[in-house]
């Protein structure tokens, strides 16, 4: 957004310079736009003769990367009207604080989508996937940063997370290939595609120009396991740079909080601050007739006094899966075996207990996003051992059946100290549980 603000300043300066020496027209245009925007934002208070609230959470939302996003950003209308992060177009079009903030957030998300999408033919990733060259392939700085995070997590987890898993994702019809899957892939089909998978076949650099390089022509990328978290981080950093440190941002369930929830109480004439609250869903498998809201299993409280920024990401098998004959399998593919992590046959798993979800708490959402996938792939024993070795905050949720009435959890040593949380008893749901600021859902 700093670049946007810089371009806006340059545009205004150019318009002013084009006027005759000493002409006030350029200055008039600039301050006229600001005054108009401020009037729109403060209109409810100006006509009521009330002072604008000192702070309130503005709720905005939209769509990106095939999912939805939402954000709560705490500020007051008068402060937002004076911010310089808006472009001239924003100032002319925006008629409220919410609309201004919505456009602000959407612009950051669109930049990540254009870099990492496997569904947009002109994205960096799509162009890289089509290329058969093994030379350095120029990409945007954003793409290089996403790949750098992906490769770091791949290295830490021994390939349990792998950005080159695209051929296997497509094999099971969870990628751009949407042709019907009439039978479960054979071992021969899987083995052939695994030859094209391996994070050690991919390189990334930031200088002298951002670029990627593949060691085999057939290598392709799927950054869906990290891009949404990276997008959340990008929005959060843009908000902080704009002087808006109190926010909660989520994309497809991947969430990052900054500061605290702030609201001015007119009755007490005081600013009230409270921790952001984020819920973790119970890993229930939704049926076609299921219409009720997802049930929450845990509430987490993120307080800036303990950590200025905190992120939560969840991966699970209960939202995105396919059924082929008697087999139901998750979209989470183990790059090491080439097979889905959870395969249920005839409505039952081989062990009688199924891994439903893994949640990771970290400072950066991109890392939490990728790690949640990796730890689901690793499973409880291997995953918790690695989490404790690396000091990571990881929570495993297991269920006896699709209803998830009975849940067993297993957590790393760091999870209990990372964030304050409480389990929500399934037999005593409250109205407050349905109004959480945000819920971390399986991706």
C-alpha positions, 0 to 999 in steps of 0.5 A: 500500500505504500507504493499505492500511496506514493503513486497517488502523491506523485499523481496529485503532484503532477496534476498540480505542476501542470497548472499555471504557476501560483494556481490553487487548482491542484491544491483545491482538487486534492483537499476537495477529495479529502473533504468529500470523503470525510463528509461521507464518513462523518455524515451520520454524526454531523447531522445528529450533532454527535461526536464521532466514536473514538473507535469501533470495529469496521466489518468488511468482507469479499471473495478471493482465491475461490473462497471468502474473506472477512476482516474487522479493523478498529479505528474511528471515522475521523481518523480513517478520513485523514489516512493517505492510503486511499487512491484518488479513485477510492476517494471518489467512489467510497461512500463509507469507512467500510467501502474504503477499507474493503477496497483497501483489503481487496487490492492486497488480496488480488495481488496474491491471487494474481501471483499464486493462482493455478486457475488464472492462466496469466498468474505467475504460477500458471505461466511457470507450470506451462514453461518447459524451461529449466532456466531461471523463470522471472516472477513477481517479488510476491510469488518468490516470497510465497515459494520461499515460505513453502520451501522453508516449511517443506525442508522443516517437515521433510517434505510433508508439505511440498509445493510441487505436489500439483500433479497428485492434486490434479490426479485426485481432482482437487486442482484445475482438472475437474474431469470425473474420477471414476476409479481410485488411481492405481499404484502405477499411476501414482508412482509415475506422477511421483517422479514429477514431485519433489521440493528439492527440484525447485529453486527460488531467488530474490536477486538480481531479480525474483525468479524460480527454477525447476530442475525437470521440465515437467515440474509444476506448483500448487501453492494453495496450501500457503497462499491464503495464509500469505495473503492474510499476512500481506493484508495485516502488514498493509494495515499496520503500515497504514497505522491501523494496528488493531485488526482481525483478518481471515481468508478461507478460515486462515486468521491473523490478529493484531492488537486488540478489539477496540470499541468506544463505550459512550455510556462510560465515555471510555475506550474498551479493549478486549482480546480477539476471540477465534473459534476452532470448529469441531471436525464434523463431516457435513451432510447434504442436508446439514444447514446448521452453523458449524459447531465450535470446539475451542475458543482461543483468546489472542491478546496483544499483551502476550503477543503483538501478532498471532495467526491460526490456521486449520487443516482438516478432512471434513470439508473438502473430500471426494467419494469414489465408490465405497472410498471417501478420501481427503484433499490433503495428499501425502507427497511422500506416498502420493496418496490421500492422508485419510481414506475411509471405506464403507463409512469406517476407517481402518483404525476406528478413530480418524484424524479430523483436524490440525490447528497451528498457532504461529506469528505468521499466517503463511507459515501456520497455513503450510504447517497445518497441512504438513502436520496433518500429513505427518500424523500424531506421533511423528507430528507432535515429536517434530512440533516439540523439537521445533517448539511449535504450537500444534493441536490435533483433533480426532473423532470416532465418527463423522458426527465428531460428538466424541473428540480426542485431542493431542497437543504439543508442549508449546500449544498450552503456553502459546495462547489462552483457550477453553473447550466448549462443551458440546451439550451446552452451546451458548448464543455467544458461541454463534457470534465469535469474531471468526472461526478457523475452519478446515481448508 
